Each structure stands twice: as C-alpha cells, then as structure tokens.
Amino acid sequence: MDAVISDIVTADAVSSHRNTHGIRDMRFGLLTELLPALSDELAALLRDADEGDLARQIPELELVRRCGCGDSFCASFYTAEKPQGAWDGEHRNLVLRPTNGMLIVDVVDDRIAFVEVLDRPDFKALLDRTAPMSRQPSG
C-alpha cells in the first residue's frame, strides 16, 4: 500500500465540461497519473486476458467521473461520459482476475468506458484523495 500512497497526485487541476447529454462531468486527469499502480495492473490483466487492444488504451484513459453509488468498498470510475441510462453502442463486461478484490471493465464500442473496482481499500483511499466525490456534481 505504501507504493500506492506514494503515487498521490492532488486533484487541484480538475476540469469540467458538459457532455452531449447536458450532464456536467468532471475530468480528474489521466488514470496513469492519478492511479499508476492500478493502471499497470489493469494493463497487465488485460494483456493476460488476450485484450491487447484494450491494454493499449490505458495510457490515454482519463478519469472522467467517479461512481456515485456510495458503497464503502467501491472505487469504480468512468473513463467516458456517464450515460443517462444504458450505454449506447455495443457493450460488454470483461471480468478480470486480480489477486485481490474485483476488477470489471465495461467496454463500449471497443473502448474502455467504466472500470468497476471493488474491495480494494488501497485504491479507494487513494481515489478519495486524488478525485474526491466533493469535486463532482451529483447525478
């Protein structure tokens, strides 16, 4: 966990914009800068799952918005605009096999759109510091 905590980046550079649905999304920054250990783990697990095209997306993924479920064990986040309902386009879930916790990637039209991170208190603590819920609108 010390390696994860040492990678903390402040969330002062958060930007926002309105997406095509009128929902104001927050842009916290590149995943590789905010959560480098998780980025590395995701890329390795995607390669292990023969999803090299998805693994190559990791360096450009932006943490757009946090999941708003409020569960204490959830560190999930959007890497694309949050839809107002179901995802548009071809959608699939890719269940990865981390050594602890759960990682499930939502893929929409061959792009990573959402990363479900469950039961990973190390990343939850880091995400709470680098992309706090107080920095994004409700919804």
ZATIPA-105824 format. One record per atom (N, C-alpha, C, O): residue number from 1; x, y, z. Coordinates in steps of 0.001 Angstrom, whole numbers, plus 500000, padded with zeros to 6 digits. Layout:
<drenfis>
   vexse       px       py       pz
     NUM        X        Y        Z
...
</drenfis>
This chain:
<drenfis>
   vexse       px       py       pz
       1   500817   498814   500000
       1   500000   500000   500000
       1   500860   501249   500000
       1   500437   502269   499457
       2   502059   501212   500591
       2   502923   502381   500612
       2   503257   502848   499204
       2   503319   504051   498951
       3   503475   501909   498279
       3   503773   502272   496895
       3   502587   502986   496266
       3   502765   503916   495480
       4   501380   502556   496607
       4   500185   503194   496055
       4   500045   504598   496622
       4   499824   505548   495870
       5   500170   504742   497938
       5   500018   506046   498576
       5   501091   507020   498112
       5   500825   508218   498016
       6   502278   506548   497825
       6   503346   507444   497389
       6   503072   508045   496021
       6   503726   509010   495626
       7   502111   507485   495293
       7   501777   507983   493959
       7   500682   509038   493974
       7   500142   509372   492920
       8   500339   509571   495146
       8   499233   510518   495249
       8   499516   511782   494445
       8   500606   512352   494491
       9   498503   512189   493719
       9   498546   513431   492946
       9   497379   514270   493426
       9   496294   513733   493646
      10   497566   515571   493594
      10   496466   516403   494045
      10   495431   516558   492955
      10   495737   516435   491768
      11   494220   516825   493358
      11   493110   516962   492413
      11   492837   518429   492092
      11   491737   518749   491641
      12   493793   519329   492307
      12   493588   520748   492060
      12   493372   521069   490593
      12   492768   522092   490270
      13   493847   520225   489707
      13   493755   520505   488273
      13   492490   519934   487651
      13   492428   519741   486437
      14   491487   519665   488468
      14   490245   519100   487956
      14   489578   520093   487022
      14   489485   521281   487331
      15   489116   519608   485882
      15   488366   520444   484962
      15   486991   519847   484773
      15   486752   518694   485132
      16   486089   520622   484212
      16   484753   520096   483974
      16   484246   520567   482634
      16   484748   521537   482065
      17   483242   519866   482135
      17   482586   520259   480899
      17   481204   519646   480880
      17   480895   518774   481692
      18   480384   520090   479974
      18   479061   519494   479808
      18   479127   518530   478640
      18   479577   518883   477550
      19   478672   517304   478880
      19   478694   516329   477800
      19   477481   516527   476902
      19   476693   517450   477109
      20   477336   515678   475924
      20   476261   515833   474943
      20   474880   515640   475547
      20   473881   516022   474936
      21   474805   515050   476743
      21   473519   514847   477396
      21   473230   515934   478414
      21   472205   515873   479093
      22   474104   516931   478544
      22   473898   518012   479487
      22   474359   517709   480898
      22   474213   518553   481783
      23   474914   516525   481135
      23   475426   516181   482461
      23   476825   516762   482587
      23   477650   516603   481688
      24   477089   517422   483679
      24   478413   518009   483876
      24   479354   516941   484418
      24   479219   516509   485563
      25   480294   516525   483603
      25   481286   515529   484007
      25   482531   516226   484525
      25   482882   517319   484080
      26   483186   515581   485465
      26   484452   516091   485978
      26   485577   515329   485301
      26   485463   514134   485028
      27   486627   516015   485044
      27   487806   515384   484467
      27   488915   515542   485497
      27   489455   516630   485696
      28   489236   514444   486137
      28   490232   514482   487198
      28   491650   514355   486682
      28   492587   514766   487367
      29   491837   513808   485510
      29   493164   513650   484945
      29   493367   512255   484384
      29   492461   511421   484390
      30   494573   512024   483901
      30   494911   510720   483330
      30   495004   509663   484425
      30   495560   509900   485497
      31   494456   508515   484134
      31   494489   507410   485081
      31   495923   507041   485442
      31   496213   506730   486597
      32   496817   507075   484462
      32   498219   506714   484713
      32   498895   507674   485683
      32   499852   507298   486360
      33   498409   508909   485756
      33   498987   509881   486687
      33   498330   509804   488057
      33   499001   509965   489077
      34   497028   509561   488088
      34   496299   509519   489354
      34   496470   508201   490093
      34   496657   508181   491310
      35   496406   507102   489352
      35   496486   505759   489938
      35   497440   504895   489115
      35   497004   503945   488464
      36   498726   505210   489137
      36   499671   504472   488292
      36   499737   502975   488587
      36   499882   502176   487662
      37   499634   502583   489846
      37   499697   501151   490170
      37   498469   500422   489610
      37   498593   499311   489094
      38   497299   501035   489707
      38   496096   500424   489134
      38   496191   500392   487614
      38   495778   499415   486990
      39   496721   501433   487023
      39   496903   501462   485559
      39   497781   500303   485110
      39   497455   499603   484150
      40   498880   500105   485799
      40   499783   498995   485462
      40   499096   497643   485636
      40   499237   496754   484796
      41   498356   497495   486727
      41   497659   496235   486988
      41   496598   495972   485914
      41   496495   494858   485401
      42   495814   496995   485577
      42   494797   496836   484532
      42   495417   496425   483206
      42   494933   495506   482545
      43   496481   497103   482821
      43   497137   496785   481549
      43   497625   495338   481541
      43   497433   494628   480554
      44   498249   494900   482621
      44   498762   493527   482695
      44   497620   492515   482653
      44   497711   491505   481956
      45   496551   492781   483394
      45   495417   491854   483411
      45   494711   491802   482059
      45   494249   490741   481641
      46   494625   492930   481383
      46   494022   492951   480050
      46   494868   492154   479061
      46   494333   491413   478237
      47   496185   492306   479143
      47   497067   491512   478272
      47   496920   490019   478574
      47   496881   489196   477659
      48   496837   489672   479869
      48   496656   488271   480261
      48   495346   487696   479725
      48   495240   486494   479478
      49   494356   488562   479550
      49   493050   488135   479042
      49   492971   488229   477515
      49   491883   488182   476942
      50   494121   488361   476868
      50   494185   488497   475406
      50   493383   489691   474895
      50   492734   489625   473851
      51   493443   490789   475659
      51   492764   492030   475292
      51   493810   493131   475099
      51   493737   494195   475714
      52   494776   492847   474236
      52   495871   493786   473992
      52   495411   495140   473489
      52   495988   496162   473860
      53   494373   495169   472642
      53   493869   496454   472151
      53   493355   497321   473295
      53   493555   498536   473296
      54   492693   496698   474267
      54   492218   497453   475433
      54   493388   497877   476324
      54   493398   498991   476848
      55   494362   497002   476492
      55   495537   497336   477308
      55   496255   498555   476746
      55   496775   499375   477503
      56   496286   498678   475426
      56   496954   499828   474806
      56   496196   501139   475011
      56   496745   502211   474755
      57   494960   501073   475464
      57   494187   502288   475751
      57   494546   502907   477106
      57   494298   504092   477329
      58   495119   502124   477995
      58   495377   502565   479371
      58   496131   503900   479438
      58   495721   504763   480213
      59   497204   504119   478677
      59   497939   505389   478809
      59   497118   506636   478480
      59   497457   507731   478930
      60   496052   506487   477708
      60   495251   507659   477332
      60   493947   507775   478114
      60   493191   508725   477910
      61   493671   506823   479007
      61   492419   506865   479758
      61   492401   508020   480741
      61   493365   508263   481467
      62   491291   508716   480746
      62   491082   509819   481660
      62   490048   509405   482698
      62   489042   508782   482358
      63   490286   509741   483943
      63   489283   509512   484972
      63   488290   510662   484849
      63   488566   511784   485272
      64   487134   510367   484266
      64   486137   511384   483947
      64   485234   511667   485134
      64   484927   512822   485430
      65   484808   510605   485816
      65   483824   510758   486878
      65   483881   509532   487774
      65   484110   508420   487297
      66   483676   509726   489048
      66   483608   508609   489987
      66   482223   507994   489986
      66   481239   508657   489658
      67   482151   506739   490350
      67   480867   506087   490575
      67   480221   506757   491785
      67   480898   507052   492771
      68   478950   506989   491711
      68   478259   507681   492797
      68   477436   506779   493690
      68   476534   507260   494378
      69   477719   505472   493702
      69   476899   504531   494468
      69   477004   504757   495974
      69   476051   504487   496706
      70   478142   505246   496441
      70   478324   505494   497861
      70   478732   504294   498693
      70   478889   504416   499908
      71   478910   503129   498065
      71   479346   501949   498811
      71   480787   502130   499286
      71   481645   502599   498538
      72   481036   501757   500524
      72   482357   501957   501121
      72   483441   501117   500458
      72   484624   501432   500587
      73   483066   500063   499756
      73   484029   499167   499125
      73   484233   499475   497638
      73   484970   498762   496955
      74   483589   500529   497133
      74   483617   500829   495705
      74   484605   501947   495379
      74   484569   503023   495977
      75   485483   501671   494424
      75   486422   502672   493908
      75   486284   502734   492381
      75   487266   502948   491670
      76   485068   502545   491894
      76   484809   502486   490457
      76   484753   503886   489851
      76   484502   504874   490542
      77   484993   503943   488538
      77   485040   505248   487884
      77   484756   505117   486389
      77   484926   504057   485787
      78   484323   506226   485821
      78   484064   506326   484383
      78   485310   506852   483677
      78   486025   507710   484196
      79   485549   506324   482499
      79   486616   506834   481634
      79   486002   507404   480361
      79   486711   507783   479428
      80   484693   507457   480340
      80   483918   508052   479254
      80   482748   508783   479913
      80   482498   508618   481107
      81   482057   509564   479151
      81   480917   510277   479695
      81   479891   509301   480251
      81   479608   508267   479646
      82   479337   509641   481412
      82   478326   508805   482040
      82   477017   508932   481249
      82   476538   510042   481015
      83   476444   507801   480842
      83   475182   507887   480101
      83   474003   508143   481046
      83   474088   507881   482245
      84   472923   508648   480497
      84   471688   508806   481277
      84   470820   507579   481038
      84   469718   507695   480502
      85   471288   506446   481416
      85   470603   505181   481182
      85   471619   504173   480687
      85   472763   504143   481142
      86   471183   503345   479743
      86   472063   502302   479204
      86   473116   502904   478282
      86   472922   503978   477712
      87   474221   502200   478147
      87   475267   502611   477221
      87   474729   502547   475790
      87   474008   501616   475434
      88   475080   503532   474982
      88   474783   503483   473556
      88   475892   502682   472882
      88   477062   502834   473234
      89   475550   501851   471942
      89   476557   501088   471216
      89   476682   499678   471738
      89   475916   499230   472591
      90   477676   498990   471195
      90   477937   497602   471584
      90   478641   497586   472934
      90   479718   498163   473080
      91   478037   496928   473923
      91   478529   496929   475297
      91   478843   495506   475744
      91   478100   494566   475461
      92   479960   495374   476448
      92   480292   494095   477070
      92   481033   494354   478366
      92   481644   495406   478549
      93   480970   493380   479266
      93   481706   493424   480528
      93   482836   492421   480457
      93   482657   491290   480007
      94   483986   492845   480901
      94   485154   491987   480923
      94   485578   491816   482384
      94   486077   492756   483003
      95   485379   490622   482925
      95   485736   490329   484310
      95   487198   489907   484331
      95   487570   488892   483742
      96   488018   490692   485012
      96   489448   490391   485105
      96   489717   489570   486360
      96   488838   489417   487208
      97   490914   489051   486474
      97   491280   488149   487577
      97   492436   488715   488406
      97   493549   488193   488350
      98   492177   489792   489185
      98   493250   490319   490037
      98   493516   489382   491216
      98   492708   488503   491515
      99   494648   489579   491875
      99   494972   488736   493021
      99   494104   489072   494232
      99   493911   488226   495105
     100   493579   490301   494294
     100   492632   490643   495365
     100   491592   491618   494825
     100   491843   492345   493864
     101   490446   491620   495444
     101   489352   492474   495018
     101   488762   492032   493687
     101   489005   490921   493216
     102   487983   492929   493094
     102   487349   492664   491802
     102   487620   493816   490851
     102   487575   494981   491245
     103   487899   493489   489606
     103   488050   494473   488536
     103   487206   494009   487355
     103   487419   492927   486809
     104   486252   494840   486974
     104   485381   494551   485841
     104   485406   495775   484939
     104   485171   496895   485390
     105   485689   495555   483680
     105   485803   496651   482724
     105   484585   496645   481810
     105   484261   495627   481197
     106   483912   497791   481726
     106   482826   497960   480763
     106   483433   498492   479478
     106   484111   499519   479477
     107   483188   497792   478398
     107   483720   498167   477095
     107   482535   498531   476201
     107   481596   497749   476052
     108   482589   499713   475613
     108   481540   500188   474719
     108   482188   500525   473380
     108   483072   501378   473300
     109   481739   499848   472340
     109   482298   500050   471001
     109   483825   499951   471014
     109   484524   500778   470429
     110   484323   498920   471695
     110   485758   498613   471775
     110   486580   499673   472494
     110   487789   499772   472282
     111   485930   500471   473347
     111   486627   501472   474163
     111   486284   501228   475628
     111   485140   500914   475958
     112   487269   501373   476503
     112   487021   501251   477941
     112   486198   502456   478375
     112   486608   503599   478173
     113   485030   502201   478975
     113   484122   503275   479362
     113   483944   503387   480879
     113   483648   504468   481388
     114   484121   502292   481592
     114   483902   502271   483037
     114   484762   501159   483619
     114   484881   500086   483028
     115   485363   501416   484778
     115   486164   500401   485456
     115   485576   500207   486851
     115   485592   501117   487681
     116   485064   499019   487088
     116   484499   498682   488380
     116   485621   498120   489244
     116   486208   497086   488926
     117   485908   498811   490336
     117   486968   498422   491262
     117   486301   498201   492620
     117   485851   499152   493259
     118   486242   496949   493052
     118   485559   496609   494298
     118   486497   495898   495255
     118   487380   495142   494850
     119   486282   496160   496536
     119   487047   495516   497609
     119   488546   495740   497462
     119   489346   494825   497658
     120   488910   496961   497116
     120   490320   497365   497018
     120   490517   498627   497859
     120   490578   499727   497311
     121   490617   498481   499185
     121   490723   499657   500053
     121   491934   500529   499749
     121   491895   501735   499991
     122   493008   499945   499225
     122   494184   500735   498876
     122   493837   501753   497788
     122   494192   502927   497903
     123   493153   501315   496744
     123   492789   502228   495665
     123   491632   503127   496063
     123   491552   504259   495585
     124   490741   502669   496913
     124   489635   503505   497392
     124   490195   504699   498149
     124   489763   505828   497920
     125   491151   504473   499049
     125   491750   505561   499822
     125   492457   506555   498905
     125   492336   507767   499082
     126   493177   506048   497948
     126   493889   506909   497011
     126   492923   507700   496136
     126   493132   508888   495889
     127   491882   507048   495678
     127   490887   507722   494844
     127   490161   508801   495638
     127   489866   509870   495104
     128   489874   508535   496893
     128   489226   509537   497742
     128   490091   510789   497895
     128   489568   511889   498071
     129   491397   510623   497828
     129   492304   511769   497965
     129   492552   512477   496636
     129   492641   513704   496596
     130   492662   511723   495559
     130   493010   512330   494272
     130   491809   512780   493464
     130   491928   513680   492632
     131   490657   512172   493692
     131   489441   512503   492943
     131   488252   512460   493905
     131   487377   511605   493771
     132   488218   513371   494868
     132   487179   513318   495897
     132   485776   513538   495328
     132   485581   514305   494386
     133   484814   512847   495922
     133   483423   512967   495485
     133   482932   514407   495595
     133   482054   514819   494837
     134   483481   515164   496513
     134   483043   516561   496689
     134   483390   517428   495475
     134   482875   518539   495350
     135   484250   516942   494587
     135   484670   517702   493408
     135   483826   517399   492172
     135   484126   517891   491084
     136   482780   516596   492328
     136   481944   516297   491167
     136   480479   516537   491528
     136   480093   516413   492691
     137   479675   516875   490540
     137   478254   517101   490796
     137   477525   515795   491042
     137   478017   514729   490672
     138   476372   515865   491655
     138   475562   514665   491842
     138   474927   514282   490523
     138   474844   515085   489594
     139   474480   513032   490460
     139   473794   512601   489246
     139   474465   511496   488543
     139   473984   511043   487504
</drenfis>
